[in-house]
Amino acid sequence: MNRLRFAPNVPQIIALQDPEGDYKPEQEEVEYLLTDGRILVLNVPDATRLNLMNLQTGETFSVCKRITEGQLPYIEIALSNATEKARAAQEQEAPAPPVLRRNRRGGKVHEMRPEVSEPIQPRLFDRKGTGTYGPAPQAQPAPASRMQSIPLNQAFVEAVKIVRDGLKEAGVQWGDGPQQDAVSTLLIGALNRNWIGPWERQ
């Protein structure tokens, strides 16, 4: 197996040939086939962070094994500049908001916007090794129109708890940097799905 090797603190720009990945429950690892033929192997928490980025085939991203004195090594994953620019361009080409027009009586009427299909839920892997192949079955989220968003300040506290409780349950320790990355990834994913509303002041 031509496995991708990490050089300490040296970012590598790569792209996925198969965004689904091949989940290995016995090893608690996920293998991803890269466009250059190599295999990227990540543990379950890192694979989950990667999947939350919703990478498409050919989209480039960087991976780097960060080693800092006094902290445990961790894998840093981020979108490449090229992918960020391409996504920004796609967002600018998105359909314009509905145009308001006045009817004969002077009232406002909204033009109907075409329905947009729900985004595919990120692949979150079963950490308990049920023997299933691929991601564990996930409960289907309620339609966005029916799902009640939670305030940003509440979502931040919950995201921090999720990361800390998950690390405690897994019996691993991360430094502040990886924990902050994980919290940010959770919040960004939730914001992209409109699960988070405005900050509520007490």
Buried (B, 14 or more C-beta within 10 A) or exposed (E): EEEBEBEEEEBBEBBBEEBBBBBBBEEBBBBBBBBEEBEBBBBBBBBBBBBBBBBEEEBBBBBBBBEEEEBEBBBBBBBBEEBBEBBEEEEEEEEEEEEEEEEEEEEEEEEEEEEEEEEEBBBBBBBEBEEEEBBBEEEEEEEEEEEEBBBBBEBBEBBBEEBBEBBEEBEEEBBEEBBEBBBEBBBEBBBEBEBBBEEEEE
